[in-house]
C-alpha cells in the first residue's frame, strides 16, 4: 500500500526482499528498499518525458506554442544522472549497516551518539566496553554549474525511493531521505531549524516553534536525536554555496556540524552547490574523516565532443512542433552550442524560444533563427557566455556559477604548468599552495591597516596570532594591535608618519591575492622577464618606498 503526500515522496509499508548482496541480508531497513538498479533500469526510472505526438501538429499555431512548453518539465537522463544514482544507491545502503532494527545495536548506537555530543569521554568508554557499532556513513559532494540540472536530477533520483517506510513488524518508521535547501542567510542555526521544520512536517509530533530560541549547539543535539529516532537514510543539503563561514560562526562550527552528522550520528550527507561552494571540499574540510569519502562529482557544462551533448540534441530534435521539420545539420548544432556554451538548461530554452519564433511564421528552424533568438531574448546572459567563448580565464572567474574551474591550480593546463616550471625553475603547485596559505595572512594585515594600525604593527601581530578561524584570528590580532599601540614609543616601536602613507601602500601591494595574473601576463607579454612581471604584480617591493624615500 502506497500513500503520497503532496509535493513529497511516497510513504510505503515495508515489504522485505532479498537484495542479492550477501552482507545486506537480515538488515530490514535495507531489504525494504527498492531493488538495486542497473544502468538501463535506472534510466527508465529517472527519465521524465512523453513521446512526441504527431497529432499535435494539427493544432493551431497559438496552441502549438503551448505544446512547446512541455519541454520545460522533461528530464533526459545523462551520464551524470546515472553516476549519481549508483553512488546514492550504495550510499544509503551502506549507511544502514550500523543501524539494524532486528537487535539492540541501533539502540546502543543512538544512545552512544547522543552521549558523544554531551560527554564524549564517557561515550568513548561505552564504545570500548559494549562493542557499539561504528558508523558506516560518509559524505558526497556534488558541485555543478547553474543550469546543469543537478538539483532536478537529484530530486528525481531520490524519488526512486519511498521517503518513508513503515515497519509494522518492528513498530518503526524509516525516513529514507530528506532534502533541504541551505537558507540564504547562510547560518548553521537556520540550517538546523530548516531540518527540524521539515522533519516535523514529514513525521509529525515535532513543534518547530519550541526550538526557535535554542542555541546552535543545542539545535545540533536536537537534530541528531531526530535523525537517529527516525532512521534517516540520507540528508541532502542543496544550495550549499549559501553557507558562509562568517555567518555560521567560523570554520570550526561548520566542521563540528558536518563532523557530527557523518562521524557521530552516522547519517550520510550529500552536499550540492555551485562552484562557489568549492571551498567546502578543500582546505579545512579535508580533515573530516569521512567527508567526500565517496568522492565528489563535478557537474560541468557539456562539451561538443561529449556523448551527452549528442544525446540531448537528438532527443530535442524529435520534439519539433513546427509544420516543417528541420534537419539537425552541423550548422544548427554549432549555432546551438555557440549560443548555449553547452549549458543544458539554456540549450532547452533557446530551442523552445526558437520554435515559438517560427511557429506561424515560416515554420522552419534554422541556425540564423537560433542566433537571432539567443541575442534578442537572452541578451542579459551574453557577458558570461562571451567569457566562456573567449576562454579568457580571468574573465571567466567573474562568473563562478557557470564556470567550474576557477581555482588557479585548475585554471592552468598540464602543458602550461610544465612550460612555466621548466622556463622559470619553479614548482607551481608549491607556489600556489604557499600563496593560498599567505592569502588569509594578508587579509588580516590589510584589515588591521584599514583600522589605522601601521603596516609594521599589522604584519607583526598578524603573524603572532595565527588561528584557524578567520573571525577569531581577527579578534586576537586586533587586541594584540591595541596592546602594541598602547606601548611607549621607542626606537623598536616607532609610529609611522609623514612619508609612511607611501610605504603603507607598498605594504598593501606586496602580496597580491593571486599569482595567476602574473602567469596570464606572461602569455600576453612573451618578451617580458618573469622578474619584471612579478615586480609589476607586487611580489617585489620598491626599496625606495619601503624605506620611505
C-alpha positions as CSV (number, residue, x, y, z in Angstrom):
1,X,0.0,0.0,0.0
2,X,1.4,3.4,-1.0
3,X,0.4,6.8,0.2
4,X,1.7,10.0,-1.3
5,X,1.7,13.4,0.3
6,X,1.5,16.4,-2.0
7,X,5.0,17.7,-3.1
8,X,6.7,14.9,-1.2
9,X,8.0,11.4,-1.6
10,X,6.0,8.2,-1.2
11,X,5.0,6.5,2.1
12,X,5.1,2.7,1.9
13,X,4.6,-0.2,4.2
14,X,7.7,-2.4,4.3
15,X,8.0,-5.4,2.0
16,X,11.2,-7.2,2.6
17,X,13.1,-8.6,-0.4
18,X,16.4,-10.4,-0.9
19,X,18.8,-7.8,-2.2
20,X,21.2,-10.3,-3.8
21,X,24.1,-8.8,-1.8
22,X,25.1,-11.2,1.0
23,X,26.2,-8.7,3.6
24,X,22.8,-6.8,3.3
25,X,20.9,-9.9,4.5
26,X,18.9,-9.6,7.7
27,X,19.0,-5.8,7.6
28,X,15.3,-4.9,7.3
29,X,15.9,-1.2,6.6
30,X,18.0,-2.2,3.5
31,X,15.7,-5.1,2.4
32,X,12.7,-2.8,2.4
33,X,14.3,-0.5,-0.1
34,X,13.6,-0.8,-3.9
35,X,15.7,-3.2,-5.9
36,X,19.3,-2.2,-6.8
37,X,19.1,-1.0,-10.4
38,X,21.4,-1.4,-13.4
39,X,22.0,1.5,-15.8
40,X,19.1,0.6,-18.1
41,X,16.6,0.2,-15.3
42,X,17.9,3.5,-13.7
43,X,17.5,5.3,-17.0
44,X,13.8,4.3,-17.1
45,X,13.2,5.4,-13.5
46,X,14.9,8.8,-13.9
47,X,13.5,9.9,-17.3
48,X,10.6,12.3,-17.4
49,X,9.2,12.9,-20.9
50,X,6.4,11.9,-23.3
51,X,6.9,10.6,-26.8
52,X,6.3,13.2,-29.4
53,X,2.6,13.1,-30.5
54,X,2.4,14.0,-34.3
55,X,-1.3,14.7,-33.9
56,X,-0.4,17.9,-32.0
57,X,0.9,19.3,-35.3
58,X,-2.8,19.6,-36.4
59,X,-3.4,22.2,-33.7
60,X,-3.4,26.0,-34.3
61,X,-0.2,27.9,-34.2
62,X,-1.1,29.5,-30.8
63,X,-1.8,26.1,-29.3
64,X,1.3,24.5,-30.7
65,X,3.3,27.2,-28.9
66,X,1.8,25.9,-25.6
67,X,2.8,22.4,-26.6
68,X,6.5,23.5,-26.9
69,X,6.4,24.3,-23.2
70,X,6.2,20.6,-22.4
71,X,10.0,20.5,-22.8
72,X,10.4,22.5,-19.6
73,X,9.2,19.6,-17.5
74,X,11.2,16.9,-19.3
75,X,14.3,15.2,-17.9
76,X,16.6,13.4,-20.2
77,X,18.9,11.0,-18.3
78,X,22.6,11.7,-19.0
79,X,25.7,10.0,-17.7
80,X,25.9,12.3,-14.6
81,X,22.4,11.2,-13.6
82,X,23.4,7.5,-13.7
83,X,26.7,8.2,-11.8
84,X,24.8,9.9,-9.0
85,X,22.1,7.2,-8.9
86,X,24.8,4.5,-8.5
87,X,26.6,6.4,-5.8
88,X,23.4,7.2,-3.9
89,X,22.3,3.6,-4.1
90,X,25.5,2.5,-2.3
91,X,25.5,5.4,0.0
92,X,22.0,4.8,1.5
93,X,22.5,1.1,2.0
94,X,26.0,1.4,3.5
95,X,24.7,3.9,6.0
96,X,22.2,1.4,7.4
97,X,24.8,-1.3,8.1
98,X,25.5,0.2,11.5
99,X,21.7,0.5,12.3
100,X,20.0,-2.8,12.5
101,X,16.5,-2.8,14.0
102,X,16.4,-6.6,14.5
103,X,18.6,-6.3,17.6
104,X,19.7,-3.7,20.1
105,X,22.6,-2.4,18.0
106,X,20.7,0.6,16.7
107,X,19.6,1.5,20.3
108,X,23.2,1.3,21.5
109,X,24.2,3.4,18.5
110,X,21.5,6.0,19.3
111,X,22.4,6.2,23.0
112,X,26.1,6.4,22.3
113,X,25.8,9.1,19.6
114,X,23.8,11.4,21.8
115,X,26.2,10.7,24.7
116,X,29.1,11.7,22.3
117,X,27.6,15.1,21.9
118,X,27.2,15.7,25.6
119,X,30.0,13.7,27.2
120,X,32.5,12.4,24.6
121,X,34.8,10.8,27.1
122,X,32.1,8.7,28.6
123,X,30.8,7.8,25.1
124,X,34.3,6.5,24.2
125,X,34.4,4.3,27.3
126,X,31.0,2.9,26.5
127,X,32.0,2.1,22.9
128,X,35.0,0.1,24.2
129,X,33.0,-1.7,26.9
130,X,29.9,-2.6,24.9
131,X,31.1,-3.0,21.3
132,X,28.9,-0.2,19.9
133,X,28.8,-0.4,16.1
134,X,30.8,2.3,14.4
135,X,29.0,4.5,11.8
136,X,29.2,3.3,8.2
137,X,28.2,6.7,6.7
138,X,30.1,9.0,4.5
139,X,29.6,12.2,2.5
140,X,29.3,13.1,-1.1
141,X,29.9,16.5,-2.7
142,X,28.2,17.5,-5.9
143,X,29.5,20.7,-7.4
144,X,27.8,21.9,-10.6
145,X,27.2,24.9,-12.7
146,X,23.8,26.6,-12.6
147,X,21.6,25.2,-15.4
148,X,23.3,21.8,-15.5
149,X,20.2,20.1,-14.0
150,X,21.8,18.8,-10.8
151,X,19.0,19.8,-8.4
152,X,16.3,18.5,-10.7
153,X,18.2,15.3,-11.3
154,X,18.9,14.6,-7.6
155,X,15.2,15.2,-6.8
156,X,14.2,12.7,-9.4
157,X,16.8,10.1,-8.2
158,X,15.6,10.5,-4.6
159,X,12.0,9.8,-5.8
160,X,13.1,6.3,-6.9
161,X,13.0,5.6,-3.2
162,X,10.0,5.9,-0.9
163,X,10.5,8.8,1.5
164,X,9.0,7.0,4.5
165,X,8.8,3.2,5.1
166,X,6.6,1.9,7.9
167,X,7.9,-1.3,9.5
168,X,4.8,-2.7,11.2
169,X,6.7,-5.8,12.3
170,X,9.2,-3.7,14.3
171,X,6.9,-0.8,15.1
172,X,9.4,1.6,13.5
173,X,9.2,4.3,10.8
174,X,12.2,4.7,8.5
175,X,12.8,8.1,6.9
176,X,14.8,7.1,3.9
177,X,15.8,10.5,2.6
178,X,15.3,14.2,3.4
179,X,16.2,17.1,1.2
180,X,16.5,20.7,2.5
181,X,17.8,23.9,0.9
182,X,20.5,25.8,2.7
183,X,18.9,29.1,3.8
184,X,20.2,32.3,2.1
185,X,21.2,33.6,5.5
186,X,23.9,31.0,5.4
187,X,23.9,30.1,9.1
188,X,24.2,26.7,10.7
189,X,21.4,27.7,13.1
190,X,19.0,28.4,10.3
191,X,20.0,25.1,8.6
192,X,19.2,23.2,11.7
193,X,15.9,24.9,12.1
194,X,15.0,24.1,8.4
195,X,15.9,20.5,9.2
196,X,13.6,20.4,12.3
197,X,10.7,22.1,10.5
198,X,10.9,19.6,7.6
199,X,11.2,16.7,9.9
200,X,8.1,17.8,11.8
201,X,6.1,18.2,8.6
202,X,7.2,14.7,7.4
203,X,7.0,12.7,10.6
204,X,4.7,14.8,12.9
205,X,5.0,15.2,16.7
206,X,7.6,18.0,16.5
207,X,6.8,21.6,17.5
208,X,9.1,23.7,15.4
209,X,8.4,26.9,17.4
210,X,9.7,25.2,20.5
211,X,13.2,25.3,19.1
212,X,13.5,28.8,17.6
213,X,15.3,30.2,20.6
214,X,17.7,27.3,21.0
215,X,21.4,28.0,20.6
216,X,23.2,26.4,17.6
217,X,25.0,23.7,19.7
218,X,21.7,22.8,21.3
219,X,20.0,22.5,17.9
220,X,22.7,20.2,16.6
221,X,21.8,17.8,19.5
222,X,18.1,18.0,18.7
223,X,18.7,17.5,15.0
224,X,21.0,14.5,15.8
225,X,18.4,12.9,18.1
226,X,15.6,13.3,15.4
227,X,17.8,11.8,12.7
228,X,18.5,8.8,14.8
229,X,15.0,8.3,16.1
230,X,13.5,8.3,12.6
231,X,16.4,6.2,11.0
232,X,17.3,8.9,8.4
233,X,18.9,7.2,5.5
234,X,20.5,10.2,3.8
235,X,20.3,14.0,4.2
236,X,20.6,16.1,1.1
237,X,21.5,19.7,1.5
238,X,21.1,21.8,-1.6
239,X,22.4,25.3,-2.4
240,X,25.3,24.8,-0.1
241,X,27.1,27.8,-1.5
242,X,24.9,29.9,0.8
243,X,26.6,28.5,3.8
244,X,29.0,31.2,4.9
245,X,31.9,30.7,7.3
246,X,31.5,34.0,8.9
247,X,27.7,33.9,9.3
248,X,27.9,30.4,10.7
249,X,30.4,31.3,13.4
250,X,33.5,30.3,11.5
251,X,35.1,27.2,10.1
252,X,35.3,25.4,13.5
253,X,31.5,25.4,13.9
254,X,30.9,24.3,10.4
255,X,33.4,21.5,10.8
256,X,31.7,20.4,14.0
257,X,28.3,20.4,12.4
258,X,29.3,18.2,9.4
259,X,31.5,16.0,11.6
260,X,28.6,15.4,14.0
261,X,26.3,14.3,11.2
262,X,28.7,12.0,9.5
263,X,31.0,10.6,12.1
264,X,29.0,10.7,15.3
265,X,25.4,10.3,14.2
266,X,26.2,8.1,11.2
267,X,23.9,9.9,8.7
268,X,25.2,10.0,5.2
269,X,25.0,13.5,3.7
270,X,25.0,14.9,0.2
271,X,26.1,18.5,-0.3
272,X,25.1,20.2,-3.5
273,X,26.2,23.6,-4.7
274,X,27.6,25.8,-7.4
275,X,31.3,26.2,-7.9
276,X,31.1,29.0,-5.2
277,X,30.8,26.2,-2.7
278,X,34.1,24.5,-3.7
279,X,35.8,25.8,-0.6
280,X,33.7,23.3,1.5
281,X,35.5,20.4,-0.2
282,X,39.0,21.9,0.2
283,X,41.3,23.2,2.9
284,X,40.0,22.5,6.4
285,X,37.1,20.3,5.2
286,X,39.6,17.7,4.0
287,X,40.2,17.0,7.7
288,X,36.7,15.5,8.3
289,X,37.3,11.8,8.4
290,X,34.6,10.7,6.0
291,X,33.7,13.8,4.0
292,X,33.8,13.1,0.3
293,X,34.7,9.5,1.1
294,X,32.5,8.6,-1.9
295,X,34.4,11.1,-4.0
296,X,33.0,14.3,-5.3
297,X,31.1,14.8,-8.6
298,X,31.7,17.8,-10.8
299,X,28.6,18.5,-12.9
300,X,30.0,20.8,-15.7
301,X,28.6,22.1,-18.9
302,X,28.5,19.7,-21.8
303,X,31.4,19.6,-24.3
304,X,30.7,19.3,-28.0
305,X,32.6,16.1,-28.1
306,X,30.7,14.6,-25.2
307,X,28.2,11.8,-25.9
308,X,25.7,13.6,-23.6
309,X,25.6,16.6,-25.9
310,X,24.6,14.4,-28.8
311,X,22.0,12.6,-26.7
312,X,20.4,15.8,-25.6
313,X,20.3,17.3,-29.1
314,X,18.9,14.1,-30.7
315,X,16.1,13.9,-28.1
316,X,15.2,17.6,-28.5
317,X,15.1,17.3,-32.3
318,X,12.4,14.7,-32.1
319,X,10.2,17.3,-30.4
320,X,9.5,19.9,-33.1
321,X,6.0,21.4,-33.3
322,X,6.8,23.3,-36.5
323,X,5.0,22.3,-39.6
324,X,8.3,21.9,-41.5
325,X,10.8,19.6,-39.7
326,X,14.3,20.9,-39.8
327,X,17.3,18.5,-40.1
328,X,19.9,18.6,-37.3
329,X,22.7,19.9,-39.5
330,X,26.3,20.7,-38.3
331,X,25.5,24.4,-38.8
332,X,22.5,24.2,-36.5
333,X,24.4,22.2,-33.9
334,X,27.2,24.7,-34.0
335,X,24.7,27.6,-33.5
336,X,23.1,25.9,-30.5
337,X,26.5,25.2,-28.9
338,X,27.8,28.7,-29.6
339,X,24.7,30.4,-28.0
340,X,24.4,28.0,-25.1
341,X,28.0,27.0,-24.5
342,X,26.8,23.5,-23.6
343,X,24.6,24.6,-20.5
344,X,21.7,22.1,-20.7
345,X,19.0,24.4,-19.3
346,X,20.0,27.2,-21.8
347,X,20.0,24.7,-24.7
348,X,16.4,23.8,-24.0
349,X,15.3,27.4,-23.5
350,X,16.9,28.5,-26.8
351,X,15.4,25.5,-28.6
352,X,11.9,26.3,-27.2
353,X,12.0,30.0,-28.0
354,X,13.4,29.4,-31.4
355,X,10.4,27.2,-32.2
356,X,8.0,29.8,-30.9
357,X,9.6,32.4,-33.1
358,X,8.9,30.5,-36.3
359,X,5.6,28.8,-35.5
360,X,3.0,30.6,-37.7
361,X,5.9,32.5,-39.5
362,X,7.9,30.3,-41.8
363,X,7.5,27.2,-39.7
364,X,11.2,26.1,-40.0
365,X,14.1,26.2,-37.6
366,X,17.5,27.4,-38.8
367,X,20.9,28.5,-37.5
368,X,20.1,32.1,-38.2
369,X,16.8,31.9,-36.2
370,X,18.7,30.4,-33.2
371,X,21.3,33.1,-33.3
372,X,18.7,35.8,-33.5
373,X,16.6,34.4,-30.7
374,X,19.6,34.0,-28.4
375,X,20.8,37.5,-29.0
376,X,17.3,39.1,-28.6
377,X,15.8,37.1,-25.7
378,X,18.9,36.1,-23.7
379,X,20.9,39.4,-24.1
380,X,21.4,39.6,-20.3
381,X,23.4,36.3,-20.4
382,X,25.8,37.5,-23.1
383,X,28.7,38.7,-20.9
384,X,29.2,35.4,-19.1
385,X,28.6,33.4,-22.3
386,X,31.2,35.6,-24.1
387,X,33.7,34.9,-21.3
388,X,33.2,31.2,-21.8
389,X,33.5,31.6,-25.6
390,X,36.7,33.6,-25.4
391,X,38.4,31.2,-22.9
392,X,39.7,34.2,-21.1
393,X,40.3,32.7,-17.6
394,X,40.4,36.0,-15.9
395,X,37.0,36.9,-17.2
396,X,35.5,33.5,-16.5
397,X,36.5,33.8,-12.9
398,X,33.8,36.6,-12.6
399,X,31.0,34.1,-13.3
400,X,31.6,31.2,-10.9
401,X,28.0,29.9,-11.2
402,X,28.7,28.8,-14.7
403,X,32.4,28.2,-14.6
404,X,33.7,25.1,-12.9
405,X,37.5,25.5,-12.8
406,X,38.1,28.8,-11.1
407,X,40.9,27.7,-8.8
408,X,44.3,29.0,-10.2
409,X,45.7,25.4,-9.9
410,X,42.9,24.1,-12.2
411,X,42.8,27.1,-14.5
412,X,46.3,26.1,-15.7
413,X,46.6,23.2,-18.0
414,X,49.1,20.4,-17.6
415,X,51.1,21.7,-20.6
416,X,51.0,25.3,-19.3
417,X,52.2,24.0,-15.9
418,X,55.1,22.1,-17.5
419,X,56.2,25.2,-19.5
420,X,56.1,27.5,-16.5
421,X,58.1,25.1,-14.4
422,X,60.7,24.5,-17.0
423,X,61.0,28.1,-18.0
424,X,61.2,29.7,-14.6
425,X,62.5,26.8,-12.5
426,X,59.6,26.8,-10.0
427,X,57.3,24.2,-8.6
428,X,53.9,25.7,-9.5
429,X,51.9,23.6,-7.1
430,X,54.2,24.6,-4.2
431,X,53.9,28.2,-5.1
432,X,50.2,28.1,-5.3
433,X,49.9,26.2,-2.0
434,X,52.1,28.8,-0.3
435,X,50.2,31.6,-1.8
436,X,46.9,30.1,-0.5
437,X,48.4,29.9,3.0
438,X,49.5,33.5,2.8
439,X,46.3,34.9,1.4
440,X,44.5,34.9,4.8
441,X,47.5,36.4,6.5
442,X,47.3,39.3,4.0
443,X,43.6,39.7,4.7
444,X,44.3,40.2,8.4
445,X,47.1,42.6,7.6
446,X,45.0,44.8,5.3
447,X,42.1,44.7,7.7
448,X,44.3,46.0,10.5
449,X,45.8,48.7,8.3
450,X,42.2,49.8,7.4
451,X,41.7,50.1,11.1
452,X,44.6,52.6,11.1
453,X,47.3,50.4,12.5
454,X,50.7,50.8,10.9
455,X,51.9,48.2,8.3
456,X,54.7,47.1,10.8
457,X,52.3,46.5,13.6
458,X,49.7,44.8,11.4
459,X,52.2,42.4,9.9
460,X,53.8,41.7,13.3
461,X,50.6,40.9,15.2
462,X,49.0,39.0,12.3
463,X,51.9,36.6,12.3
464,X,51.9,36.2,16.0
465,X,48.2,35.5,16.5
466,X,47.5,33.0,13.7
467,X,44.3,30.9,14.3
468,X,42.4,28.6,12.0
469,X,39.2,30.5,12.3
470,X,39.4,33.9,10.5
471,X,37.0,35.7,12.8
472,X,38.8,34.5,15.9
473,X,42.1,35.5,14.3
474,X,40.8,39.0,13.6
475,X,39.7,39.4,17.2
476,X,43.0,38.2,18.5
477,X,45.0,40.3,16.1
478,X,43.0,43.4,16.8
479,X,43.5,43.0,20.6
480,X,47.2,42.4,20.1
481,X,47.4,45.5,17.9
482,X,45.7,47.6,20.6
483,X,48.1,46.3,23.2
484,X,51.0,47.1,20.8
485,X,49.7,50.6,20.2
486,X,49.5,51.2,23.9
487,X,53.2,50.5,24.4
488,X,55.5,53.6,24.7
489,X,57.1,54.8,21.5
490,X,60.7,53.5,21.3
491,X,63.2,53.0,18.6
492,X,61.9,49.4,18.4
493,X,58.3,50.5,18.1
494,X,58.2,53.8,16.1
495,X,54.9,55.2,14.8
496,X,54.7,55.8,11.1
497,X,54.2,59.4,9.9
498,X,55.0,61.7,7.0
499,X,56.1,59.6,4.1
500,X,54.7,56.4,5.6
501,X,51.5,56.5,3.6
502,X,53.5,55.5,0.6
503,X,55.2,52.8,2.5
504,X,51.8,51.6,3.7
505,X,50.6,51.4,0.1
506,X,53.7,49.5,-0.8
507,X,53.0,47.0,2.0
508,X,49.4,46.5,0.7
509,X,50.8,45.8,-2.7
510,X,53.4,43.4,-1.5
511,X,51.3,40.3,-1.6
512,X,48.6,40.2,-4.3
513,X,45.7,37.8,-3.8
514,X,46.6,35.6,-6.7
515,X,49.6,34.5,-8.7
516,X,47.5,33.8,-11.7
517,X,47.6,37.4,-13.2
518,X,51.4,37.1,-13.4
519,X,51.0,33.9,-15.4
520,X,48.4,35.4,-17.6
521,X,50.6,38.4,-18.3
522,X,53.4,36.2,-19.3
523,X,51.2,34.7,-22.0
524,X,50.5,38.2,-23.4
525,X,54.0,39.7,-23.0
526,X,56.3,36.9,-24.2
527,X,59.4,39.2,-24.1
528,X,59.0,40.4,-20.5
529,X,61.1,38.7,-17.9
530,X,59.4,36.9,-15.1
531,X,61.2,39.3,-12.6
532,X,59.6,42.3,-14.3
533,X,56.2,40.7,-14.2
534,X,56.3,39.7,-10.6
535,X,57.6,43.2,-9.6
536,X,54.8,44.8,-11.5
537,X,52.2,42.5,-9.9
538,X,53.6,43.5,-6.4
539,X,55.6,40.4,-5.4
540,X,58.8,42.5,-5.4
541,X,58.7,45.8,-3.4
542,X,60.2,49.1,-4.5
543,X,63.0,49.5,-1.9
544,X,62.7,53.3,-2.0
545,X,59.1,53.2,-0.9
546,X,59.9,50.5,1.7
547,X,62.5,52.9,3.2
548,X,60.2,55.9,2.9
549,X,62.5,57.8,0.5
